[in-house]
Amino acid sequence: MNAVAQDPDNSEEKKGRAPEIQRAELASRLVDVLSLPAGQMNENERAFTADILDQLFDHVPLKVKIDISTRLSRVLAPPALLLRRMLLEQIEVSTPLLKELKEITDVQLIEVAGVSVAHRQVIARRLKLNEAVIDSLLSYPDIEVVLHLLQRPDVRIGERRLDELVAMTEENYVLREPLLTRRELTPRHGFTMFWWLDRPARRKVLSRFAMDRSVLQDALKNLYCEVFPDPEPDPVTKGVLKLCDRRHRARGPNGETVSLEVVQKTFTNAFANPTPELCMAVGFMAGVSSETAKRILFDRGGEPFAVMCKSAGMSRSDFSDLLVRARLIRDPESRGPEVSEQDCEYLLGIFDMMARDYSRTALRYWDWRRGIQLDPLGD
């Protein structure tokens, strides 16, 4: 009896550990079989082995699961059912596969992205990501994941997600700079973001999306002669032609031509002390809606105002005089931007960096946000 009691193979400790040890050994043997080179077993036997291991997965500790995942990450193509099972496990189990295994389909990655933030973070660092997977990762509000993807020049972001990211930058400051470096960004995106960017970023937008519309204007020039003299032109066609037009004649409330002197005086008073009436007058003269004119006049940076003045045909000296005069007549209670001497120099730099035709494009783009802007004046 004493000999039996002292036998280590029959100790209570051994009895408690035996099932765990046996299961770990069983799992290891099954992984050995799945790791055999192709041709040493048929696909049915391989699938049968994977089914057994899948059932065993519920009955082994985390350490064994991690070991199974690590070993199978080196296998060319683990059976699909077992692979899915391990990918959907907690992050410690799925990480070796997500990091090392190339043979994971987009469908599998998209499903795994829904498990947790940690899974999405590992997926975002995979060497190769297709657009469908990127789109899935960006559908979740994980700023760290979004930032990592924005900083990867090798991935491509789809148009719908790009629109969403542009909208997100209004509140999420950290996304602005990385997004401005993306090659997928278009003038539409840049001019939308412009309103909530800081000065360096605004300069970047104005510089990056500078354009010469001469090719487009030459392609459309025959239509101007046909559409503009028409007493009842198609409003959609005319709206597009106005967006592309190289001319930008200042107009009054009744469509009459306004002298540059009157434009400068009106813009000066409006910039110093914007009122609803002056916003409307500036809108008429600049060829934009009063809503857009109001947004420009109340903008704290002043860059949109410099763009509008360039578009209206002012010279550099005219614009410089306007800024000085606006500072002198500004009411202390004015809700418009307060401009310092340093600000004036900066805004002159913005004025100088833009070609007049490009300034007209930017101004019309801002006014085009709800589709083709129909002009009620018919000029």
CORBEL-V606198 format. One line per field, one symbol per residue. phi: phi as a letter, one per 40 degrees, with the letter a starting at -180 (. if undefined). psi: psi as a letter, one per 20 degrees, with the letter a starting at -180 (. if undefined). burial: b if it has 9 or more other ideal C-beta (glycine too) atoms within 8 Angstrom, else e. Layout:
phi=???
psi=???
burial=???
This chain:
phi=.ccccccccbcccccccdcccccccccccccdcccccdhcacccccccccccccccdcbbcddccccccccccccdadddccccdccccddcccddcccbcccbcdccccccdccaccccccccbccbbccccddccccbcbcccdccccccccbbccccccdccdccccbccccccdcccccccbddcccccdcbcccdccccccccbdabcccccccbdccccccccccbcccccccccccccccaccbcdbgccbccccdcccccccccacbdcccccccdccgbcccccccccccccgccccccccccgccccccccccccccccccdccccccbcccccccccccdccbcccccccccccccbcbhccccccgc
psi=ghgghiohijqhgghhigggggggggggghhgghiqqpiiqrhghghgghgghghhhijqrgghgggggggiiiqgnqqgghggghhjrqhhghggghhhphlprhgghhghhigrggghgggijqgpprhhgggghiiqlohggggghhjoiiqpprgghgghhghhihhnhiigghhiiphiprhggghghghjqrghhghgghghjqqojhgghhhihhhghgghiphmqphgghgghhhipiqmppqahjjqppqhghgggghghhhgmprhghggghgghikrqhgggghghiphhighghgghghijqrghghghgggghhhjpphjqirqpprhhhggghhggghipqghhhhggghghijhkapopoihk.
burial=eeeeeeeeeeeeebeeeeebeebbebbbebbebbbeeeeeeeeeebbebbbbbbebbeebeeebbbbbbbbbbebeebbebbbbbbbbbebebbbbbbbebeebeeebbbbbbeeebebbbbbbebeebebebbbbbbebebbebbbbbbeeeebebbeebbbbbbebbeebeebbebbbebeebeeebbbbbbeebebebbbbbbebbeeebeeebeebeebbeebbeeeebeeebbbbbbbbbeebebbbeeeeebebebbbebbbbbbbbbeeebbbbbbbbbbbebebbbbbbbbeebbbbbbbbbbbebebebbbbbbbbbbebbeeebebbebeeebbebbbebbeebebbbbbbbbbbbbbeeebbebeeee
